[in-house]
Amino acid sequence: MSTKHPQPGLDGRHRDADGRISQKHGNTQVGTLRDAYGEDFAAGCRSDMKLSTLLDRTGELSLSQYLKGSR
């Protein structure tokens, strides 16, 4: 009997049961995101700031949108 594992999504994230790529949670800390996106991610922000706070302050709706706007 074989067990299927969900296919990985973008940036190593996994897909939800309905096939959508799971989103980063708002309580993810900037320091954790720096591990994935580099030390210059959200420059000037504390490493313990939550993603939801960063998005509120920048007016972006998602991490993907923030990444596109910060380039």
C-alpha positions as CSV (number, residue, x, y, z in Angstrom):
1,M,0.0,0.0,0.0
2,S,1.6,3.3,-1.1
3,T,1.1,6.6,0.6
4,K,1.0,9.7,-1.5
5,H,2.8,12.8,-0.3
6,P,1.6,16.2,-1.4
7,Q,3.8,17.7,-4.1
8,P,5.9,20.6,-2.8
9,G,4.8,24.0,-3.8
10,L,6.8,27.2,-4.3
11,D,9.7,27.9,-1.9
12,G,9.4,24.4,-0.5
13,R,5.9,25.0,0.8
14,H,3.4,22.2,0.5
15,R,0.0,22.2,-1.2
16,D,-3.1,22.1,0.9
17,A,-5.6,19.2,0.5
18,D,-7.4,21.1,-2.3
19,G,-4.2,21.6,-4.2
20,R,-3.6,25.3,-3.3
21,I,-0.1,26.2,-2.1
22,S,-0.2,26.9,1.6
23,Q,0.4,30.5,2.7
24,K,2.8,31.8,5.3
25,H,1.1,32.5,8.6
26,G,0.9,36.0,9.8
27,N,2.7,35.1,13.0
28,T,5.9,34.0,11.2
29,Q,8.7,36.2,12.4
30,V,10.9,38.4,10.1
31,G,14.0,36.6,11.4
32,T,12.6,33.3,10.2
33,L,11.9,34.8,6.8
34,R,15.4,36.2,6.6
35,D,16.7,32.6,6.8
36,A,14.8,31.9,3.6
37,Y,15.0,35.2,1.7
38,G,18.4,36.6,2.9
39,E,19.6,39.0,5.5
40,D,18.4,42.0,3.6
41,F,14.8,40.9,3.8
42,A,12.7,43.7,5.5
43,A,15.8,45.8,6.2
44,G,15.4,48.1,9.2
45,C,12.8,45.8,10.9
46,R,13.4,43.9,14.0
47,S,13.8,40.1,13.6
48,D,11.0,39.4,16.1
49,M,8.4,41.5,14.1
50,K,5.6,39.4,12.8
51,L,4.8,39.0,9.1
52,S,1.3,40.4,9.7
53,T,2.8,43.6,11.2
54,L,5.2,44.0,8.3
55,L,2.4,43.6,5.8
56,D,0.2,46.1,7.6
57,R,3.0,48.7,7.7
58,T,3.8,48.3,4.1
59,G,0.2,48.0,2.8
60,E,0.9,44.7,1.1
61,L,-1.7,41.8,1.3
62,S,0.7,38.8,1.2
63,L,4.3,37.8,1.4
64,S,4.4,37.2,-2.4
65,Q,3.1,40.7,-3.0
66,Y,5.7,42.2,-0.5
67,L,8.5,40.3,-2.3
68,K,7.4,41.6,-5.7
69,G,7.2,45.2,-4.4
70,S,10.5,45.2,-2.6
71,R,12.6,44.5,-5.7
